Amino acid sequence: MKLLHLDSSALGPNSVTRELSAAIVAQWTAAPEGVRVEYRDLDASPLPHLTGASLAKADPGEAADAERTLQQFLDADVVVIGAPMYNFSIPSTLKAWIDRVAVAGRTFRYTDSGPEGLAGGKKVIIASGRGGVHSGAPTDFQEPYLRQVFAFLGIDDVEFVRAEGVAYSAQHRSEAIAGAKATIPQPSRLRAAA
Ligand SMILES: Cc1cc2nc3c(=O)[nH]c(=O)nc-3n(C[C@H](O)[C@H](O)[C@H](O)COP(=O)(O)O)c2cc1C
């Protein structure tokens, strides 16, 4: 089983989502089946914003990184993403990663009857952190956006491990993190290691 672990928080060791994504990965790698983990810190090693030059593959180094990123996503059985809410949405570093994995002909295509996702069969677990409380509110452009992106790519098995209201007080923060950790999905549906 291959697990791709991504973080995108800019808050380093103070990050809520880094703590949660690490806890998810620890739980999933403790499973008896073999789990191979690949990790990318999108804050420390960001992908460049997608530009016309990117699409033209003008920079061979950038094009190679983009292809590695796409293949790493395609190869993963489980994707764990640390995804904080920044300005009601996601960090631009995570958006830059999405721009490299949402690729026509590779992870989705358009047909006579509409779009079709080509990256199905994976599980995505998102460690979500929010300073305020946004669940079910019209201010949430983070979790519904991520759910839509992965659904478009054919992935409906998306779960959120959520700590919100973390900016209200230190107590809110520690209770929200503990509550989120209690909801980490069990590694029950692993495919055999390739
Ligand atoms: C640049 C930035 C923008 C943020 N924007 C929002 C926001 O729009 N809504 C909100 O509820 N919290 C916001 N927050 C608070 C974060 O969502 C909160 O600190 C969360 O824990 C971030 O996850 P992290 O600790 O892993 O970075 C923002 C924080 C930062 C640093």
PDBQT file of the ligand as one rigid body, heavy atoms in Angstrom, charges set to zero:
ROOT
HETATM    1  C1  LIG A 201      -2.649  33.164   6.531  1.00  0.00    +0.000 C 
HETATM    2  C2  LIG A 201      -3.744  32.636   7.424  1.00  0.00    +0.000 A 
HETATM    3  C3  LIG A 201      -5.053  32.803   7.043  1.00  0.00    +0.000 A 
HETATM    4  C4  LIG A 201      -6.084  32.300   7.842  1.00  0.00    +0.000 A 
HETATM    5  N1  LIG A 201      -7.367  32.439   7.444  1.00  0.00    +0.000 NA
HETATM    6  C5  LIG A 201      -8.367  31.950   8.210  1.00  0.00    +0.000 A 
HETATM    7  C6  LIG A 201      -9.723  32.058   7.802  1.00  0.00    +0.000 A 
HETATM    8  O1  LIG A 201     -10.060  32.581   6.755  1.00  0.00    +0.000 OA
HETATM    9  N2  LIG A 201     -10.680  31.535   8.612  1.00  0.00    +0.000 N 
HETATM   10  C7  LIG A 201     -10.370  30.921   9.791  1.00  0.00    +0.000 A 
HETATM   11  O2  LIG A 201     -11.281  30.451  10.469  1.00  0.00    +0.000 OA
HETATM   12  N3  LIG A 201      -9.097  30.796  10.193  1.00  0.00    +0.000 NA
HETATM   13  C8  LIG A 201      -8.098  31.296   9.432  1.00  0.00    +0.000 A 
HETATM   14  N4  LIG A 201      -6.799  31.168   9.834  1.00  0.00    +0.000 N 
HETATM   15  C9  LIG A 201      -6.514  30.387  11.030  1.00  0.00    +0.000 C 
HETATM   16  C10 LIG A 201      -6.133  28.977  10.643  1.00  0.00    +0.000 C 
HETATM   17  O3  LIG A 201      -7.152  28.340   9.905  1.00  0.00    +0.000 OA
HETATM   18  C11 LIG A 201      -5.802  28.161  11.884  1.00  0.00    +0.000 C 
HETATM   19  O4  LIG A 201      -4.703  28.780  12.524  1.00  0.00    +0.000 OA
HETATM   20  C12 LIG A 201      -5.465  26.720  11.556  1.00  0.00    +0.000 C 
HETATM   21  O5  LIG A 201      -4.981  26.109  12.718  1.00  0.00    +0.000 OA
HETATM   22  C13 LIG A 201      -4.421  26.672  10.489  1.00  0.00    +0.000 C 
HETATM   23  O6  LIG A 201      -3.871  25.380  10.385  1.00  0.00    +0.000 OA
HETATM   24  P1  LIG A 201      -2.322  25.235  10.678  1.00  0.00    +0.000 P 
HETATM   25  O7  LIG A 201      -2.150  25.546  12.142  1.00  0.00    +0.000 OA
HETATM   26  O8  LIG A 201      -1.995  23.838  10.349  1.00  0.00    +0.000 OA
HETATM   27  O9  LIG A 201      -1.592  26.213   9.791  1.00  0.00    +0.000 OA
HETATM   28  C14 LIG A 201      -5.763  31.666   9.053  1.00  0.00    +0.000 A 
HETATM   29  C15 LIG A 201      -4.439  31.525   9.431  1.00  0.00    +0.000 A 
HETATM   30  C16 LIG A 201      -3.431  32.009   8.634  1.00  0.00    +0.000 A 
HETATM   31  C17 LIG A 201      -1.998  31.812   9.050  1.00  0.00    +0.000 C 
ENDROOT
TORSDOF 0
